Amino acid sequence: QPWSTTAEGQRAEGKLKSNPYDIDAWGILIREAQGQHSSRARILFEKLVIQFPTCGRFWKTYIEHEMGHRNYDKVEKLFQRCLKRVLHIDLWKCYVNYVRDVKRELSNYREKLTKAYEFALDNVGLDMNSTSIWKDFIHFLKTSDCTGTFAETQKTNQLRKTYQRAIATALQGVENIWKSYSDFETGCNQSLAKKFIEDKTRVQMAARRTAKAFETDYRSLNKNGPPTPPTGNPKELQQIDLWKSYINWEKSNVLQTDDMVTLTKRVMFAYEQCLLVFPYHTHIWYEAAQYLESRSKFMAERGEPIHSNQMAEEVANWYERSISHFLPDSLLLYFAYSDYEEGRMKYEKVHKIYEKGLENEELDPTLIYIQYMKFARRVEGIQGARVVFHRARKDTKSKHHVYIAAALMEYYSSKLTITALKIFDLGLKKFGAESTYVLAYLDFLTHLNDENNARVLFEKALSQVPPEQTGEIWDKFYEFENNIGDLTSLLKVEKRRFESLEELLPERMKEKEATAVVDRYKYLDLYPCAENELKVMKYRSRSGQLEVGVK
Amino acid sequence: QPWSTTAEGQRAEGKLKSNPYDIDAWGILIREAQGQHSSRARILFEKLVIQFPTCGRFWKTYIEHEMGHRNYDKVEKLFQRCLKRVLHIDLWKCYVNYVRDVKRELSNYREKLTKAYEFALDNVGLDMNSTSIWKDFIHFLKTSDCTGTFAETQKTNQLRKTYQRAIATALQGVENIWKSYSDFETGCNQSLAKKFIEDKTRVQMAARRTAKAFETDYRSLNKNGPPTPPTGNPKELQQIDLWKSYINWEKSNVLQTDDMVTLTKRVMFAYEQCLLVFPYHTHIWYEAAQYLESRSKFMAERGEPIHSNQMAEEVANWYERSISHFLPDSLLLYFAYSDYEEGRMKYEKVHKIYEKGLENEELDPTLIYIQYMKFARRVEGIQGARVVFHRARKDTKSKHHVYIAAALMEYYSSKLTITALKIFDLGLKKFGAESTYVLAYLDFLTHLNDENNARVLFEKALSQVPPEQTGEIWDKFYEFENNIGDLTSLLKVEKRRFESLEELLPERMKEKEATAVVDRYKYLDLYPCAENELKVMKYRSRSGQLEVGVK
């Protein structure tokens, strides 16, 4: 049942079914909704903000439509839903203006508006484009009626505090606020003004310099782009680079403040802004968490345990938020989160995180089991790891990697070669046709110098693994004979390999024929031919890469 | 002291000093020489044929110049020097014409000329362009005077034999010879002719079809290009491909003959032709030897030991010729030659070949020692290999690879772990700053599960190896701790690695920072991120390659 009543709109809805991130299609529907009554429009706008929950521009569109129809209760509920999550400057300006314009009739209007301004400045006051909110607030404070010396003093103090916060922030056009502040101090008290102004000069110079320096780059940041999953297209990569340089610039403490809490806030504000546009980019979440963690450690070293602990909690919340809301399928974030909690020795929580990952039906549990096993080994010893492995074995979704990891763990960590071999054999029953698995087992056996079993496994593998995946097994077999066998068995393997692979890839192998001999005689980085010879032979190393820069 | 008397010529000589293969420069000098008296010209031509010993065109130019000055003794010496080595059709035609025209006055003229024709046809009679020699010879035989029935019969037999050889060869214009042959038989004996002609029809059809089929491709073979060392430029690669398809075409037994000796001769003739143009292309020598060897085996299987042995000797001669005359620095040919003789159990000869390689001052002996050691192990057991290793250790030119090979040989082949460790330690004293060496040792220790020594070696390596080469050592250290250590030691290594490498490659590392976490959590081919995420993270695997096709 399409929502749209036009042919174009219905086509757009069709498009969204295959690609819910199709911005042009959304554009068509938004324009249609803007001409509709709110009850109908709302259906579309709800879909829109659910699809793009971090997109300030779309929330604003939705809210403005409700405002146009004077559905103020709806407006306020929408603000409640988005404001704290979407630190988008235009959305917040819209909010402040709403309070200013709509609440005028209320008895506690001034109080409400003051709160709104303070709320906005606490949340987006670091935004370079928040200048107008600062100015409006200052103007509002200035024009407030007050009677009595006490009230006058209070007003002056609040104005001064606001001015000083504003001029210490890198805002666009901060110099105007500075001028207005000078006038204000001079107006208050000619003789004290000089001292105040002198005091704050350095700070406002830094803010002004900062705002200037980044103005151009900041303007090229696209803060309205509706977020999509990573695509890797050049425009996206360029925007990521811009955001990163903005974030790094904040990290470099541009305002030269000694207040590390403020610095951290500024950096995290930058990350938040970036994540409004790229909420599905795992590594940005991860980097922000890394940064916050390093700050927390820094605070601890500095002897500020309260701030340190607070930030440490924020790190955990940050990870939680990322996997709960935006990236429930990001293994990387699960693992980073687990490791973080492991580092804080919150082992119960680590278990919960791994369990959460394992409960997620969308995820291949293999890597989760492996990391879980490693965690268990570190914290509970090999017994703990075995419990996880036992569970992994029973899970029909786990792949062969779990067996390899478990076997090698027994070997490297508990030094039980026999147990390792048993696990490998166990896995072989299930994954004997899986070349990666067999290769890992072969690698293990050859390094153990277990010639006989290796030879048996080679033959078994070559009979079980699908022929088109035997390339590496043949290579390993060849290397094995090159280490151990005589020339006849070596040449026999070479011939068998060639014959077996020739059927599959006749063209590629014809070139290989000539260059197999290079592989036979090379040793590490030593080649039996000069570089130009390899070139005319079209030599490629086993890995398939054309070798360059040899000898 | 320049040879040329002109400014242009002297410039050309200057050019040849930096690039003796500069064909344009040679061209200028050749033109100058062609206008000179033979005593002066000879100086240049000698240089020319020494530089390009396989280039038939240049030999011909030289000889024609001497002919022009009637220096027939010189001419004959020149033919002696080049003919057998240079199976270039135009050069051979020049020779036959020389005998025909110059020897006319001799009393044994006809005898001499007959020999010359037979000599030419034995050597280049398989050349598609040798038609005129065949025709001339036939004409010459036809016009010979003879008296008596016996002489007549002999003449007829010789003519018939020559005709039949010619029509069985894929020659350009072979159909004319066929026609002339038919006439000849009809002229001899009307009734027998039919049988003779019927008999040979199939063979001449095959030859004719063959000549036709390859005519165009054959014409694009550049048979005059003066040989240069491999450069890998597209023209060269294209020519190599053309030659290869010509050779493969011969290998496919185009004439459908049952005579395997003839087939082999044709193929080897094609290789000889190709090597006139590419005598410095190792792999062509090698492939030809491989072919000849396979033919020798085939003959043995067929129960023709005499032919088989003869071909087997030819293989050895072929290798000998390649390293003696053209490619004395080609390790590949030394090794292939040795393996070939080892396969024939001519162990004395193998020793001689390796000795020859070791005597060559131009060659890095490392790889030779390694292959020599492997040979000795296979044939004489580990004791023999140790003798070679002992010698390698004393040779100041051998590199660290020898120690690695020797140590692993003791481990894999004689199962002496302690000896292997001793050799590794021995090498460490000399090559402790060589990252490849240390990595091989580390690999050995970690696979042995020798944790303590591995840890000691890691620290030692990181202090001795030049920092810019420690990347892989850090990676291995990290992997080691990931297998064995707790989270703290793992993160410690990660941090140390990052700090150490950051100083060296700050730019590269900044990107690495974000992606190091991927390496931490990936397992074999399982990644903690989707492919599109890796892409936006600019993730590269440890080997530096951008990963594709994962997960």
Interface residues (C-beta under 8 A of the other chain):
Chain A: P229 P230 T231 G232 E236 L237 I240 H281 T282 H283 Y286 E287 S330 L331 L332 F335 A336 D339 E342 G343 D364 T366 L367 I370 Q371 K374 R378 K399 H401 I404 A405 L408 M409 Y411 Y412 S413 K415 T436 A440 T446 H447 N449 N482 N483 I484 G485 D486 L487 T488 L491 A514 T515 V517 V518 R520 Y521 K522 Y523 L524 D525 L526 Y527 P528 C529 N532 E533 K535 V536 M537 Q545
Chain B: P229 P230 T231 G232 E236 L237 I240 H281 T282 H283 Y286 E287 S330 L331 L332 F335 A336 D339 E342 G343 D364 T366 L367 I370 Q371 K374 R378 K399 H401 I404 A405 L408 M409 Y411 Y412 S413 K415 T436 A440 H447 N449 N482 N483 I484 D486 L487 T488 L491 A514 T515 V517 V518 R520 Y521 K522 Y523 L524 D525 L526 Y527 P528 C529 N532 E533 K535 V536 M537 Q545
